[in-house]
Structure formats: C-alpha cells, structure tokens
C-alpha cells in the first residue's frame, strides 16, 4: 500500500486550519500580608480600583487601596484559609451583582447569592454596584405621592416617588416598623420594594421576612441582608447592592422603594475597613470620605424624566441616634444629603404615641407636591394644631383656669394625637386617612370622648365601606375631596349610630 504525498500534505493543512491556540493570560499577584479581613498583595500592577480579585481558595476580594508597592484588598468572605504567599488572580471585573425580576421574593447577600435556602437565583443580567447617579437633565421634580399608609407621615411629612426621606431616631423607637408598614402598603401600587438589612441580628431579619411573607408582600420585595456576624466589607457593600438591583427596574420605567436599615451601621463598618487599610482617621475616627460614602449612594435615588422612561427610585435611609442627638456627625451628614427627615422620639414612643413621629423636628422638603389634593385640604392645619397643643399642654399642667378658646385647642389637640396613632402592620389606604382627618379637622370629633376615638375610627371605616363606598372610591380615583355636604352627611349618618362607651 503506497502512501501519497498529496494526501499527507492535505491532512497536515487541515490540521493546521483547525488548530486553535488558546493562551490564557492571568495577572497574578502574591499575598504578602493578611489579617483582620484585609490582604496586602504584591504584583497586581494593573489592578483597577473596585475590581474583584480571586484568591487561590476561591474566595473573592475587592481592591481598595492602590499603592505603589502593593494593593490593599478587602476579603469578601472567610479569610482563615488565606496564607502569606498565596496566589491572587485578577478577574478584570468591577464588583457587580445580579439584577432582574428573578430576585423578587428572595433573600440574598450583598454579592447577590441566595441565603434563603430556595436554590440558586437564575438571573441573566448583572450591573456594577458603583454607577453614576442620574444627571440634572435626566431628572424630573418629585410630584407623585408614595403612600406609606401611616397617618402622621402621609398627612404631615409626605413622601414622593423619587424622594430621599431620612428616618431617624434612637434604637427601639419603631423605625423598622415604619419601613415594613410602608412596604406592606405598596401592594397594588405598582411598586417594587427592596429592604436592605445592614448589621442586624439574623433572627430580626427572619422576623421581617416572615411578616412580609404572611402579608403577601414578599412577592414584590427583594431582601438584601448583611447580618451582624458578616465581615465588615459585606456591611459596607449591602446598600450599594440594594440600590443597584433597584436601578435595573428604575431604568426600565418602573417605580422602586429602597429601605436602608440602617446607614449608621454601614458607616461604622466602613470606618473599621478604612482603619484596617491604614487610611487616616478624621472626626470620631471616621475616614475623610464618609460623607461621600452616603452621598454617592443616596444621589442615585431619583424621579427620571419622561425621556428616560419616567421610572423612580425612592430611598428611605435610616440613621440611629444616641440619646436623641440629631446633631452628631453621621446624622447631620445624612440630614444634609436627604430631602427631609422623619424624627422618631423615645419619649413619645414610651408614652404610647405610636408611630412616635415628632412633627416639630420632622420635615419633608418636597412637601405638598407629594400629596393628593384631598389630603392637602384636610391636613393643612394639622401641623399648627399639634404645635400649639404641645405648647399649651405644658402650661395646662400648672392647673390654672383656662379660657374657652384654650380649652378648645387642648381638646382638639388631644383628639389629633389620638387619631394619628396607628397599630403595627396595619397601613391605611389614603382615602380612609382623608375621611378620618376630615372628621377631625372639621370638628366632628370634638364631642367624642378621647378614649373612644380609636373605636370611633374603626367603626367609621366599616360604616363607610358598607354605606358610602362611592365616597372612598371617588377620593382614591380622582384625588379630590368630595362635596362638603356629602362628607358631612356620611359623618353625621355614622355619628347617629355610634354609641360612646360611658
């Protein structure tokens, strides 16, 4: 059997044509020092700020300090197995998280990995966690209300879609409850909610998730958690991961609410990180860029212009104060970045006024433009009524004789405080809020005993649902107050059936 030269040459040519040289080039460095969740790596000369790197045991790290002779890397996971001399590989990717509708109803960590035991999150898209905020021309002024379902907030300190409203107060004053009630109230409101738990106990986060699940709110909610037992870098990254997941929806024309619970723990984690990276400390040992830490996060909340799809991202950052001191470093920083604050006071909370909102120190810089017309009309005088009531209350304690006008103001004030109280996890639709506030401000409750006000409210809503559904529907659909005679007729009709308890 003879071998033909042409056949051999054809075979060789085919082999050459099909040959694919795959050369993988990796930028690799060496760990020269490791401890406290920080690794110093030599040899990653082309590393980018914020780039993800991979250690030899598969744990990821985030490049933070780019120095002349080494790179300071924050380890995003267990660092016990990382040793001096280990290899570190560049990934070429800036820190990013998975985004998309597949995350709804899930509990994930700041890296987008599920922690709810329900299997992997099958998303196809990712976004970098650091991205520029929408520019001036891409925004529109805040004009649509975001109904929280909480009477003192919707009436006195309204929040609009695209606003940043700070919730501030001491620990155990009901901050998280306000966030949960607001999320529960977004049902049927075409709103996607993201709850970011930073440095909380895992049992607390579990409780929040169960509440949302029971009330059917988990279907439109993503929970991002970095619990107290997690390393500081994950606590620092959690809010950025949350806002990134929200931006994906916002840029697709949807409305998003992001709750950061709470930013004082993020600032503490960032301080720990910065001190370990040997960055120079400033006031209260916080690094110099702690203001930028929060401003670049909260500026990403916006109401986009119609040309950009008209989506919105509303931010509710929380800050915990010590002994009610809102003039401390982190509180003043965040107050100056946000469009107003809701101040929760311990004294009010412990005296049974819940939610414990202090209307004197709370403010919404968007104000009436984020309220429906009906609410504007009925809530116009509420803040003044409350302020004068608090002032007169301190005088009345001396027991001196009071003239009729002062007595009337005190009576109206006591009823106002009572009407603004609300039970936990029971947000109230805006049309019902308008109805009870109308009854209050027009004097229909002045002859109802204070102890009966809450019962009056409950029975009044049941009466409206059964007999005057058209009035409630009219407020909900048009945003306007029905004719005065219709409202009066409904309230007087109910009062004839209401029996005071004594």
Secondary structure by P-SEA (a helix, b strand, c coil): ccccaaaaaaaaaaaaaabbbbbbbbbbbbbccccccbbbbccccccccbbbbbccccbbbbbccccccbbbbbbccccccccccbbbbbccccbbbbbcccccccccccccccccccccccccbbbbccccccccccccccccccccccccccccccccccbbbbbbbcccccaaaaaaaaaaacccccbbbbbbbccccaaaaaaaaaaaaaacccccbbbbbbcccccaaaaaaaaaaaaaaaaaaaaabbbbbbbcccaaaaaaaaaaaaaaaccccccccccccccccccccccccccccccccccbbbbbbbbbbcccccccaaaaaaaaaccbbbbbbaaaaaaccccccccccbbbccccccccaaaaaaacaaaaaaaaaaaaaaaacccccccaaaaaaaaaaaaaaaaacccccccccaaaaaaaaaaaaacccccccccaaaaaaaaaaaaaacccaaaaaaaaaccccccaaaaaaaaaaaaaaccccc
